[in-house]
């Protein structure tokens, strides 16, 4: 599971159960996953909306400096 934040104006691109691709520092290949939850409100401190996604098939050997 990965948690990340997006600006409210990008929420129209995300829906629960939609597929997504994440480029993460330290990983050789983009991670693929599925949106699990989207917070119902904007975080007042960051002005972002938190999203949780389940990562599919991520293995430690895909990370830089391993294997």
VOPAGU-2260 file (C-alpha; in pm, 1 decimal, decimal comma):
REM VOPAGU-2260
SITE   aa  ch    i         X         Y         Z
SITE  UNK   A    0       0,0       0,0       0,0
SITE  UNK   A    1     126,7     346,6     -82,0
SITE  UNK   A    2     -10,5     680,0      34,2
SITE  UNK   A    3      38,5     998,7    -163,9
SITE  UNK   A    4    -120,5    1340,2    -204,4
SITE  UNK   A    5    -253,7    1525,6    -506,4
SITE  UNK   A    6    -381,4    1877,4    -565,1
SITE  UNK   A    7    -763,1    1895,3    -560,6
SITE  UNK   A    8    -770,5    2002,5    -926,0
SITE  UNK   A    9    -625,9    1661,1   -1025,2
SITE  UNK   A   10    -894,7    1456,4    -848,4
SITE  UNK   A   11   -1098,5    1424,3   -1167,2
SITE  UNK   A   12    -820,4    1192,9   -1294,8
SITE  UNK   A   13    -858,2     948,9   -1003,3
SITE  UNK   A   14   -1140,3     722,0    -894,6
SITE  UNK   A   15   -1148,1     425,4    -656,1
SITE  UNK   A   16   -1049,5     106,0    -839,9
SITE  UNK   A   17    -887,6     299,1   -1126,1
SITE  UNK   A   18    -544,3     188,9   -1247,7
SITE  UNK   A   19    -246,2     414,7   -1200,6
SITE  UNK   A   20     125,3     424,8   -1267,1
SITE  UNK   A   21     369,7     571,5   -1017,1
SITE  UNK   A   22     726,8     674,6   -1083,7
SITE  UNK   A   23     914,6     649,1    -755,5
SITE  UNK   A   24    1266,0     756,3    -673,7
SITE  UNK   A   25    1490,6     452,6    -630,4
SITE  UNK   A   26    1283,2     219,8    -850,1
SITE  UNK   A   27    1396,9     118,3   -1197,5
SITE  UNK   A   28    1051,2      68,3   -1345,6
SITE  UNK   A   29     724,3     254,2   -1286,1
SITE  UNK   A   30     502,9      91,1   -1025,0
SITE  UNK   A   31     152,3      -7,2   -1127,1
SITE  UNK   A   32    -134,4      -8,6    -887,4
SITE  UNK   A   33    -500,5      47,8    -816,3
SITE  UNK   A   34    -655,6     338,0    -627,0
SITE  UNK   A   35    -810,0     206,3    -305,0
SITE  UNK   A   36    -928,5     517,3    -121,5
SITE  UNK   A   37    -948,5     892,5    -174,8
SITE  UNK   A   38    -989,1    1119,5     126,1
SITE  UNK   A   39   -1322,8    1303,4     120,0
SITE  UNK   A   40   -1165,0    1635,8     216,6
SITE  UNK   A   41    -870,7    1860,8     139,7
SITE  UNK   A   42    -602,2    1857,6     410,6
SITE  UNK   A   43    -602,4    2210,4     553,4
SITE  UNK   A   44    -227,8    2222,1     625,4
SITE  UNK   A   45    -105,0    2099,7     285,6
SITE  UNK   A   46    -405,9    2191,3      68,8
SITE  UNK   A   47    -376,3    1842,1     -86,4
SITE  UNK   A   48    -601,8    1536,4     -94,5
SITE  UNK   A   49    -458,7    1206,3      31,6
SITE  UNK   A   50    -494,8     891,6    -178,8
SITE  UNK   A   51    -409,9     529,3     -97,9
SITE  UNK   A   52    -324,9     278,5    -369,0
SITE  UNK   A   53    -237,8     -89,8    -371,3
SITE  UNK   A   54      83,1    -163,0    -563,8
SITE  UNK   A   55      78,2    -469,2    -788,2
SITE  UNK   A   56     378,5    -695,1    -830,3
SITE  UNK   A   57     639,0    -465,6    -676,7
SITE  UNK   A   58     943,8    -668,3    -585,7
SITE  UNK   A   59    1255,0    -554,8    -396,1
SITE  UNK   A   60    1481,2    -654,2    -686,0
SITE  UNK   A   61    1325,9    -376,6    -896,4
SITE  UNK   A   62    1486,6    -118,3    -668,3
SITE  UNK   A   63    1813,7      50,4    -756,2
SITE  UNK   A   64    2114,0     -97,8    -578,3
SITE  UNK   A   65    1953,6    -435,1    -499,5
SITE  UNK   A   66    1996,5    -775,7    -655,1
